[in-house]
Amino acid sequence: MFCVGVFIFCFVPGFCSSFWPSVNGEVISSSVANGAGRSGPQKILEVTYKYSVNHRLYVGKKVTFSLAQRSDFFSRQGGRVLPGLGYRPGSPIAVYYESAHPDNSVLVPGLRWYDYLAAGFLVFLGYSMVYLWIICKKYKLTV
């Protein structure tokens, strides 16, 4: 059940965002935050942006639904990690939003290949757990 929950919570919105309409928006702020990962300290891009749908102003913070948002949106310059050029405060950007809920938005819609790989692994893991449970029930085994 955990695998199914993670799959629905993470994968489905990212996949659906590929089909969302877009509007012009503007970057309010952009910064690089320090985060922690398995391989040590990591940089995470944080962007705040505003956009308007049906004459109503919204503010968003989601850059992507992808699992690896920390690494895809940086440029390296002289050994320093800098936010991508498209995310400077005041610069125009395309904002993708969910039609039914315009307050749900993202700057980079869709998923990357590694997200599909992770989803496939979770589905495989979920099916394997169900299969093991069925085998244990059938042969009255305890785990």
TIMI-991417 format. One record per residue: residue in one letter; x, y, z negated of N, C-alpha, C, O in turn. Coordinates in Angstrom, 1 decimal, always signed. Each point is the difference from the previous one (the first is absolute). Layout:
a,X,Y,Z,X,Y,Z,X,Y,Z,X,Y,Z .
...
END
This chain:
m,+0.8,-1.2,+0.0,-0.8,+1.2,+0.0,+0.9,+1.3,+0.0,-0.4,+1.0,+0.6 .
f,+1.5,-1.1,-1.3,+0.9,+1.2,+0.0,+0.5,+0.3,+1.4,+0.0,+1.2,+0.3 .
c,+0.3,-2.2,+0.4,+0.5,+0.2,+1.4,-1.0,+0.7,+0.9,+0.2,+0.8,+0.8 .
v,-1.5,-1.3,-1.0,-1.1,+0.6,+0.8,-0.2,+1.4,-0.4,-0.2,+0.9,+0.9 .
g,+0.3,-0.6,-2.2,-0.2,+1.4,-0.5,+1.0,+0.9,+0.6,-0.3,+1.1,+0.4 .
v,+1.6,-1.5,-0.5,+1.1,+0.8,+0.5,-0.2,+0.2,+1.5,+0.2,+1.1,+0.6 .
f,-0.6,-2.2,+0.1,-0.2,+0.1,+1.5,-1.0,+1.0,+0.3,+0.2,+0.9,+0.9 .
i,-1.4,-0.9,-1.6,-1.1,+0.9,+0.3,+0.4,+1.4,-0.4,-0.3,+1.0,+0.8 .
f,+0.9,-0.8,-1.9,+0.3,+1.3,-0.5,+1.1,+0.7,+0.8,-0.1,+1.2,+0.2 .
c,+1.1,-1.9,+0.2,+1.1,+0.6,+0.7,+0.0,-0.1,+1.5,+0.2,+1.0,+0.7 .
f,-0.6,-2.1,-0.1,+0.1,-0.2,+1.4,-1.2,+0.6,+0.8,+0.2,+0.6,+1.0 .
v,-1.4,-0.8,-1.5,-1.2,+0.4,+0.8,+0.0,+1.5,+0.2,-0.2,+0.4,+1.1 .
p,+0.4,+0.5,-2.1,+0.0,+1.4,+0.2,+1.1,+0.4,+1.0,-0.3,+0.9,+0.9 .
g,+1.4,-1.5,-1.0,+1.1,+0.4,+1.0,-0.3,-0.4,+1.4,+0.2,+0.8,+0.9 .
f,-0.8,-2.0,-0.7,-0.4,-0.4,+1.3,-1.1,+0.9,+0.6,+0.1,+0.4,+1.1 .
c,-1.1,-0.1,-1.9,-1.1,+0.8,+0.4,+0.4,+1.4,+0.4,-0.6,+0.7,+0.8 .
s,+1.6,-0.1,-1.5,+0.5,+1.3,+0.2,+0.5,+0.2,+1.5,+0.1,+1.2,+0.4 .
s,+0.2,-2.3,+0.2,+0.5,+0.1,+1.4,-1.1,+0.6,+0.9,+0.2,+0.5,+1.1 .
f,-1.5,-0.6,-1.5,-1.1,+0.4,+0.8,-0.7,+1.3,-0.5,-1.0,+0.4,+0.6 .
w,+1.6,+0.2,-1.6,-0.6,+1.2,-0.5,+0.2,+1.2,+0.9,+1.1,+0.1,+0.7 .
p,-2.0,+0.9,-0.7,+0.2,+1.2,+0.8,+1.1,+0.9,-0.7,+0.3,-0.2,-1.1 .
s,+0.2,+1.2,+1.9,+1.0,+0.9,-0.6,-0.4,+1.4,+0.1,-0.8,+0.4,+0.9 .
v,+1.3,+0.4,-1.8,-0.2,+1.5,+0.1,+1.4,+0.6,-0.2,+0.9,-0.6,-0.5 .
n,-0.8,+1.9,+0.8,+1.2,+0.7,-0.3,+0.0,+0.4,-1.5,-1.0,+0.5,-0.5 .
g,+2.1,-0.6,-0.1,+0.2,+0.4,-1.4,+1.2,+0.8,-0.2,+0.7,+0.3,+1.0 .
e,-0.3,+0.0,-2.2,+1.2,+0.7,-0.4,+0.6,-0.5,-1.2,-0.7,-0.3,-1.0 .
v,+2.0,+0.2,+1.0,+0.8,-0.5,-1.2,+0.0,+1.1,-1.0,+0.4,+1.1,+0.3 .
i,-0.8,-1.5,-1.5,+0.0,+1.0,-1.2,+1.4,-0.1,-0.6,+0.7,+1.0,-0.3 .
s,-0.3,-2.3,+0.0,+1.3,-0.2,-0.7,+0.5,-1.4,+0.4,-0.7,-0.8,+0.4 .
s,+2.1,+0.7,-0.5,+0.6,-1.2,+0.4,+1.3,-0.2,-0.9,+0.7,+1.0,-0.2 .
s,-0.6,-2.1,-0.4,+1.2,-0.2,-0.9,+0.4,-1.5,+0.0,-0.8,-0.9,+0.5 .
v,+1.9,+0.6,-1.0,+0.5,-1.3,-0.1,+0.1,-0.4,-1.5,+0.7,+0.7,-0.8 .
a,-1.4,-1.7,+0.4,+0.0,-0.5,-1.4,+0.8,-1.2,-0.1,+0.2,-0.8,+0.9 .
n,+0.4,+0.6,-2.1,+0.7,-1.2,-0.3,-0.9,-1.1,-0.5,-0.9,+0.2,-0.8 .
g,+1.1,-1.4,+1.3,-0.8,-1.1,-0.4,+0.9,-1.2,-0.3,+1.2,+0.1,+0.3 .
a,-1.8,-1.2,-0.8,+0.8,-1.2,-0.3,-0.5,-1.1,+0.9,-1.2,-0.2,+0.2 .
g,+2.1,-0.6,+0.2,-0.3,-1.2,+0.8,+0.9,-1.1,-0.4,+0.8,+0.1,-0.9 .
r,-1.0,-1.3,+1.5,+0.8,-1.2,-0.3,+1.4,+0.2,+0.3,+0.9,-0.5,-0.7 .
s,-0.6,+1.3,+1.8,+1.4,+0.2,+0.3,+0.7,+1.2,-0.6,+1.1,+0.4,+0.4 .
g,-1.8,+0.2,-1.4,+0.5,+1.2,-0.6,-0.8,+1.2,+0.2,-1.1,-0.1,+0.4 .
p,+1.7,+1.3,-0.7,-0.8,+1.2,+0.2,-0.3,+0.3,+1.5,+0.7,-0.4,+0.9 .
q,-1.9,+0.9,-0.7,-0.5,+0.3,+1.3,-0.6,+1.4,+0.1,-0.5,+0.5,-1.0 .
k,+0.5,+0.0,+2.2,-0.6,+1.3,+0.2,-1.4,-0.2,+0.6,-0.2,-0.8,+0.9 .
i,-0.7,+1.6,-1.4,-1.4,+0.0,+0.5,-0.4,+1.3,+0.5,+0.1,+1.0,-0.8 .
l,-0.7,-0.9,+2.0,-0.4,+1.3,+0.5,-1.4,+0.3,-0.5,-0.9,-0.8,+0.1 .
e,+0.8,+2.0,-0.7,-1.3,+0.5,-0.5,-0.4,+1.2,+0.8,+0.7,+1.0,+0.1 .
v,-1.9,-1.0,+0.5,-0.5,+1.1,+0.9,-1.4,+0.3,-0.5,-0.8,-0.9,-0.2 .
t,+0.5,+2.2,+0.1,-1.3,+0.5,-0.3,-0.4,+0.8,+1.2,+0.8,+0.9,+0.5 .
y,-2.0,-1.1,+0.1,-0.4,+0.6,+1.2,-1.5,+0.4,-0.1,-0.7,-0.6,-0.8 .
k,+0.3,+1.6,+1.6,-1.4,+0.4,+0.0,-0.5,-0.2,+1.4,+0.7,+0.1,+1.0 .
y,-2.0,-0.3,-0.9,-0.7,-0.2,+1.3,-1.5,+0.3,-0.2,-0.5,+0.0,-1.1 .
s,-0.1,+0.2,+2.2,-1.5,+0.4,+0.0,-0.8,-0.9,+0.9,+0.4,-0.3,+1.1 .
v,-1.5,-0.2,-1.7,-0.9,-0.9,+0.8,-1.4,+0.6,-0.2,-0.5,+0.2,-1.2 .
n,-0.2,+0.1,+2.3,-1.4,+0.6,-0.1,+0.0,+1.2,-0.9,-0.9,+0.2,-0.8 .
h,+1.9,+0.7,+1.0,+0.1,+1.3,-0.7,+0.2,-0.2,-1.5,-0.3,+0.9,-0.8 .
r,+0.7,-2.0,+0.3,+0.3,-0.3,-1.4,+1.5,-0.3,-0.1,+0.5,-0.8,+0.7 .
l,+0.2,+1.5,-1.7,+1.4,-0.2,-0.2,+0.3,-1.1,-0.9,-0.6,-0.2,-1.0 .
y,+1.6,-0.6,+1.4,+0.4,-1.2,-0.8,+1.5,+0.1,-0.2,+0.7,+0.6,+0.8 .
v,-0.2,-1.2,-1.9,+1.4,-0.1,-0.3,+0.4,-1.5,-0.1,-0.7,-0.7,-0.7 .
g,+1.7,+0.3,+1.3,+0.4,-1.4,+0.0,+1.5,-0.2,-0.4,+0.7,+1.0,+0.1 .
k,-0.4,-2.2,-0.5,+1.4,-0.3,-0.4,+0.5,-1.3,+0.5,+1.2,-0.3,-0.1 .
k,-2.0,-0.5,+0.8,+0.4,-1.3,+0.5,+0.8,+0.2,+1.3,-0.5,+0.6,+1.0 .
v,+1.7,-1.1,-1.0,+0.8,+0.1,+1.2,-0.3,-1.2,+0.9,-0.2,+0.1,+1.2 .
t,+0.2,-1.3,-1.7,-0.3,-1.2,+0.7,-0.6,-1.1,-0.9,+0.2,+0.0,-1.2 .
f,-0.8,-1.0,+1.8,-0.5,-1.2,-0.7,+1.1,-1.1,+0.0,-0.2,-1.0,-0.7 .
s,+1.2,+1.2,+1.5,+1.1,-1.0,+0.1,+0.7,-0.2,-1.3,+0.1,+0.8,-0.9 .
l,+0.4,-2.1,+0.7,+0.7,-0.4,-1.2,+1.3,+0.8,-0.1,+0.5,+0.1,-1.2 .
a,+0.1,+0.3,+2.2,+1.4,+0.6,+0.0,+0.0,+1.4,+0.3,+0.8,+0.5,+0.8 .
q,-1.7,+0.3,-1.5,+0.0,+1.4,+0.3,+1.2,+0.8,-0.4,+0.3,+1.0,+0.5 .
r,+0.5,-1.6,-1.4,+1.2,+0.7,-0.5,+1.1,+0.1,+1.0,+0.8,+0.9,-0.1 .
s,-0.7,-1.8,+1.1,+1.1,+0.0,+0.9,-0.3,+0.5,+1.4,+1.0,+0.4,+0.7 .
d,-2.2,-0.5,-0.2,-0.3,+0.3,+1.4,+0.0,+1.5,+0.3,+0.2,+0.4,+1.2 .
f,-0.3,+0.5,-2.2,-0.2,+1.4,+0.3,+1.1,+0.9,-0.4,-0.2,+1.2,-0.3 .
f,+1.4,-1.7,+0.3,+1.2,+0.8,-0.4,+1.0,+0.1,+1.1,+0.1,-0.9,+0.9 .
s,+0.6,+2.0,-0.8,+1.1,+0.1,+0.9,+1.2,+0.2,-0.9,+0.0,+0.6,-1.0 .
r,+1.1,-1.2,+1.4,+1.3,+0.1,-0.7,+0.8,+1.1,+0.6,+0.2,+0.0,+1.2 .
q,+0.4,+0.8,-2.1,+0.8,+1.1,+0.5,+1.1,+0.2,-1.0,-0.2,+0.5,-1.1 .
g,+1.4,-0.8,+1.5,+1.2,+0.3,-0.9,-0.1,-0.8,-1.3,+0.4,+0.5,-1.0 .
g,-1.0,-1.7,+1.1,+0.0,-0.8,-1.2,-1.2,+0.3,-0.9,-0.3,-0.7,-1.0 .
r,-0.4,+1.8,+1.3,-1.2,+0.3,-0.8,-1.3,-0.5,+0.7,+0.0,+0.0,+1.2 .
v,-1.0,-0.3,-2.0,-1.2,-0.5,+0.5,-1.0,+1.2,+0.0,-0.2,+0.7,-1.0 .
l,-0.3,-0.3,+2.2,-0.9,+1.1,+0.1,-1.4,-0.4,+0.5,-0.1,-1.0,+0.8 .
p,-0.9,+1.7,-1.2,-1.3,-0.3,+0.6,+0.0,+0.2,+1.5,+0.7,+0.8,+0.5 .
g,-1.6,-1.6,+0.2,-0.1,+0.2,+1.4,-0.3,+1.4,+0.4,-0.7,+0.7,-0.7 .
l,+1.1,-0.4,+1.9,-0.2,+1.4,+0.5,-1.4,+0.4,+0.1,-0.3,+1.2,-0.2 .
g,-0.6,-2.1,+0.4,-1.4,+0.3,+0.2,-0.8,+0.4,-1.3,-1.1,+0.3,+0.1 .
y,+1.8,-0.4,-1.2,-0.7,+0.2,-1.3,+0.5,+1.2,-0.7,+0.1,+0.0,-1.3 .
r,+0.4,+1.0,+2.0,+0.4,+1.3,-0.7,-1.2,+0.8,-0.4,-1.0,+0.1,+0.8 .
p,+1.0,+0.5,-1.9,-1.2,+0.8,-0.4,-0.4,+1.1,+1.0,+0.9,+0.7,+0.5 .
g,-2.2,-0.6,-0.2,-0.5,+0.9,+1.0,+0.0,-0.5,+1.4,-0.6,+0.6,+0.9 .
s,+1.2,-1.8,-0.7,+0.0,-0.5,+1.4,-1.3,-0.8,+0.3,-0.6,-0.6,-0.9 .
p,+0.1,+0.7,+2.2,-1.2,-0.7,+0.3,+0.2,-1.5,+0.2,+1.1,-0.4,+0.4 .
i,-2.1,-0.4,-0.8,+0.1,-1.4,+0.1,-1.3,-0.6,+0.4,-1.1,+0.6,-0.2 .
a,+1.1,-1.8,+0.8,-1.3,-0.7,+0.2,-0.3,-0.8,-1.2,+0.8,-0.7,-0.6 .
v,-2.1,+0.8,+0.2,-0.5,-0.7,-1.2,-1.1,-0.9,+0.5,-0.9,+0.4,+0.6 .
y,+1.0,-1.7,-1.0,-1.0,-1.0,+0.4,-0.9,-0.2,-1.2,+0.5,-0.2,-1.1 .
y,-1.8,+0.2,+1.3,-0.9,-0.1,-1.1,-1.1,-1.0,+0.3,-0.3,-0.3,+1.1 .
e,-0.3,-0.3,-2.2,-1.1,-0.9,+0.1,-1.3,+0.8,+0.3,-0.3,+0.9,-0.8 .
s,-0.4,-1.3,+1.8,-1.2,+0.8,+0.4,-1.0,+0.0,-1.1,-0.6,+1.1,-0.2 .
a,+0.4,-2.2,-0.4,-1.1,-0.1,-1.1,+0.5,+0.7,-1.2,-0.9,+0.4,-0.8 .
h,+2.2,-0.3,+0.5,+0.5,+0.6,-1.2,+1.2,+0.9,+0.4,+1.1,-0.4,-0.1 .
p,-1.4,+1.6,+0.6,+1.1,+0.9,+0.5,+1.1,+0.3,-1.0,+1.1,+0.4,+0.3 .
d,-1.4,-0.6,-1.6,+1.0,+0.3,-1.0,+1.1,-1.1,-0.1,+1.0,+0.1,-0.6 .
n,-1.3,-1.2,+1.3,+1.0,-1.1,+0.2,+0.8,+0.2,+1.2,-0.5,-0.1,+1.1 .
s,+1.8,+0.5,-1.2,+0.8,+0.3,+1.2,+1.4,-0.5,-0.2,+0.4,-0.5,-1.0 .
v,+0.3,+0.5,+2.2,+1.4,-0.5,+0.0,+0.7,+0.7,+1.2,-0.7,+0.4,+1.0 .
l,+2.0,-0.2,-1.1,+0.7,+0.6,+1.0,+0.5,-0.9,+1.1,+0.1,+0.3,+1.2 .
v,+0.3,-1.5,-1.6,+0.5,-1.0,+0.9,-1.0,-1.2,-0.1,+0.1,-0.8,-0.9 .
p,-1.0,+0.7,+1.9,-1.0,-1.1,-0.1,+0.5,-1.4,+0.4,+1.1,-0.1,+0.6 .
g,-1.8,-0.9,-0.9,+0.4,-1.4,+0.4,+1.0,-0.6,-0.9,+0.4,+0.6,-1.1 .
l,+0.1,-1.7,+1.5,+1.0,-0.8,-0.8,+1.2,-0.3,+0.9,+0.0,+0.2,+1.2 .
r,+1.1,-0.6,-1.8,+1.2,-0.4,+0.7,+0.1,-1.5,+0.0,-0.8,-0.7,-0.6 .
w,+1.7,+0.1,+1.4,+0.1,-1.4,+0.2,+0.2,-0.7,-1.3,-0.5,-1.1,-0.2 .
y,+1.3,+1.7,-0.7,+0.3,-0.7,-1.3,-1.3,+0.0,-0.9,-0.1,-0.9,-0.9 .
d,-0.8,+1.8,+1.1,-1.3,-0.1,-0.7,-0.8,-1.2,+0.4,-0.6,-0.7,-0.8 .
y,+0.6,+0.4,+2.1,-0.7,-1.2,+0.5,+0.7,-1.3,-0.5,-0.7,-1.0,-0.3 .
l,+2.0,+1.1,+0.2,+0.8,-1.2,-0.5,-0.4,-0.2,-1.4,-0.2,-1.2,-0.4 .
a,+0.1,+2.2,-0.4,-0.3,-0.1,-1.4,-1.5,-0.5,-0.2,-0.2,-0.9,-0.8 .
a,-0.7,+1.4,+1.6,-1.4,-0.5,+0.0,-0.1,-1.5,+0.4,-0.7,-0.7,-0.7 .
g,+1.5,+0.3,+1.7,+0.0,-1.4,+0.4,+0.5,-0.9,-1.1,-0.5,-1.0,-0.3 .
f,+1.5,+1.5,-0.4,+0.6,-0.7,-1.2,-1.1,-0.2,-1.1,-0.1,-1.0,-0.6 .
l,-0.6,+2.1,+0.3,-1.0,+0.0,-1.0,-1.1,-1.0,+0.3,-0.5,-0.7,-0.8 .
v,+0.1,+0.7,+2.1,-1.1,-0.9,+0.4,+0.5,-1.4,-0.1,-0.7,-0.9,-0.5 .
f,+1.9,+0.6,+0.9,+0.6,-1.3,-0.1,+0.1,-0.5,-1.5,-0.3,-1.1,-0.3 .
l,+0.8,+2.1,-0.5,+0.1,-0.4,-1.4,-1.4,-0.2,-0.6,-0.2,-1.0,-0.8 .
g,-0.8,+1.7,+1.1,-1.4,-0.2,-0.5,-0.5,-1.3,+0.5,-0.6,-0.8,-0.9 .
y,+0.8,+0.4,+2.2,-0.5,-1.3,+0.4,+0.7,-1.1,-0.7,-0.6,-1.1,-0.3 .
s,+1.9,+1.3,+0.1,+0.8,-1.1,-0.6,-0.5,-0.2,-1.5,+0.0,-1.2,-0.4 .
m,-0.3,+2.3,-0.3,-0.5,-0.2,-1.3,-1.3,-0.7,-0.1,-0.2,-0.8,-0.8 .
v,-0.7,+1.1,+1.8,-1.3,-0.6,+0.0,+0.2,-1.5,+0.4,-0.7,-0.9,-0.6 .
y,+1.6,+0.6,+1.5,+0.3,-1.4,+0.4,+0.5,-0.8,-1.2,-0.5,-1.1,-0.3 .
l,+1.4,+1.7,-0.5,+0.6,-0.7,-1.1,-1.1,-0.2,-1.1,-0.1,-1.1,-0.6 .
w,-0.8,+2.0,+0.4,-1.1,-0.1,-0.9,-0.9,-1.2,+0.4,-0.4,-0.7,-0.8 .
i,+0.1,+0.6,+2.1,-0.9,-1.0,+0.5,+0.7,-1.4,-0.2,-0.7,-1.0,-0.4 .
i,+2.0,+0.9,+0.7,+0.7,-1.2,-0.2,+0.0,-0.4,-1.5,-0.2,-1.2,-0.3 .
c,+0.5,+2.1,-0.6,+0.0,-0.3,-1.4,-1.4,-0.4,-0.5,-0.1,-1.0,-0.8 .
k,-0.9,+1.6,+1.3,-1.4,-0.5,-0.4,-0.3,-1.4,+0.6,-0.6,-0.8,-0.7 .
k,+1.0,+0.6,+1.9,-0.3,-1.3,+0.6,+0.7,-1.2,-0.7,-0.6,-1.0,-0.2 .
y,+1.9,+1.2,-0.2,+0.7,-1.0,-0.6,+0.1,+0.1,-1.6,+0.7,-0.6,-0.6 .
k,-1.5,+1.6,+0.1,-0.1,+0.2,-1.4,+1.4,+0.3,-0.6,+0.3,-0.6,-1.1 .
l,+0.4,+1.4,+1.7,+1.4,+0.4,-0.5,-0.2,+1.3,-0.8,-0.8,+0.8,+0.3 .
t,+1.7,-0.7,-1.3,+0.1,+1.3,-0.7,+1.3,+0.7,+0.3,+1.0,-0.6,+0.2 .
v,-1.1,+1.9,-0.2,+1.2,+0.8,+0.3,+0.5,+0.7,-1.2,+1.0,+0.7,+0.0 .
END
